[in-house]
Amino acid sequence: CRQRPQGVYTWGRGAHGRLGHGDNNNRRLPTRVTKWPSSFAAHAVVQAALGGAHTLVLAEKKSHPGLVNPWGLHRTVYAFGYGRNGQLGTDNPADEFLPRKVKMPK
């Protein structure tokens, strides 16, 4: 029985930080993204979306269900890569070389 690796793995062209490893280096093999902001603690990756030069990651963590959140899930989006046109949603028109939490409307 083999278990699938968990986490986010990226490879290919690393320009603009699009791989999320903190640099512009290209990766020839899948490499796990390991440097996440502290807000990522206890989150599990649910989905990823890839643009031409940026990456978005949807993560969730379980919380106590209540009236405001009956499902007991808290979801957060993280982004990295080319961001000069605002496509990362971080309110900072610059490239992000490591995952950064997206500012969602309240």
C-alpha positions in Angstrom: 0.0 0.0 0.0 1.5 3.4 -1.0 0.4 6.7 0.4 0.2 9.8 -1.8 2.4 12.7 -0.7 0.6 15.5 1.1 1.2 19.2 0.5 1.9 21.4 -2.5 4.5 20.3 -5.0 5.7 22.6 -7.8 8.2 22.3 -10.6 9.1 23.9 -13.9 10.1 27.5 -14.6 10.6 29.5 -11.4 10.6 33.1 -12.7 8.7 35.7 -10.5 8.5 33.2 -7.6 5.7 31.3 -9.3 6.8 28.0 -7.7 6.6 29.3 -4.1 10.1 28.3 -3.0 11.4 31.8 -2.2 13.5 32.1 -5.3 13.5 32.3 -9.1 15.1 28.9 -9.6 13.7 26.4 -12.0 12.9 22.9 -10.6 13.2 19.8 -12.8 11.5 17.5 -10.2 8.4 18.1 -8.1 9.5 19.9 -4.9 7.4 20.5 -1.9 6.5 24.1 -0.9 7.6 24.2 2.7 7.7 27.9 3.8 4.1 28.9 4.6 2.9 31.9 6.7 2.0 31.2 10.3 -1.7 31.6 9.3 -1.4 28.3 7.4 -0.9 26.2 10.6 -3.5 23.4 10.9 -4.7 24.0 7.3 -5.0 21.2 4.7 -4.7 22.0 1.0 -8.0 21.4 -0.8 -7.3 22.8 -4.3 -4.8 24.7 -6.4 -5.2 26.9 -9.5 -2.4 27.8 -11.7 -2.0 30.8 -13.9 0.6 31.5 -16.5 3.0 32.9 -13.8 1.2 32.6 -10.5 -0.4 30.0 -8.2 -3.4 30.1 -5.9 -3.9 27.5 -3.2 -7.2 26.9 -1.3 -6.7 25.6 2.2 -9.1 24.7 5.0 -9.0 23.9 8.6 -11.7 22.5 10.9 -13.3 24.8 13.5 -16.2 24.4 15.9 -19.6 24.6 14.1 -21.8 27.4 15.1 -24.5 29.8 13.9 -22.1 31.8 11.8 -20.2 28.7 10.4 -22.5 25.6 10.6 -20.1 23.5 8.5 -17.2 24.0 10.9 -14.7 24.8 8.2 -12.5 27.9 7.8 -11.1 28.4 4.2 -8.2 30.6 3.2 -6.6 31.3 -0.1 -2.8 31.7 -0.5 -1.0 33.1 -3.5 2.5 33.3 -5.0 4.2 34.3 -8.2 3.8 37.2 -10.6 1.6 39.8 -9.0 2.3 43.1 -10.7 -1.2 43.4 -12.1 -3.0 42.5 -8.8 -3.8 38.9 -9.7 -2.6 37.6 -6.4 -5.1 39.5 -4.3 -2.6 40.5 -1.7 -3.2 44.2 -2.1 0.5 44.5 -3.0 1.2 44.9 -6.8 4.5 42.9 -6.6 5.7 39.4 -7.1 5.5 37.1 -4.1 8.2 34.4 -3.9 6.6 32.6 -0.9 2.9 31.8 -0.3 1.0 34.8 1.1 -2.5 35.0 2.4 -5.0 36.6 0.1 -7.1 39.5 1.5 -10.7 38.4 1.1 -13.6 40.8 1.5 -15.5 40.5 4.8 
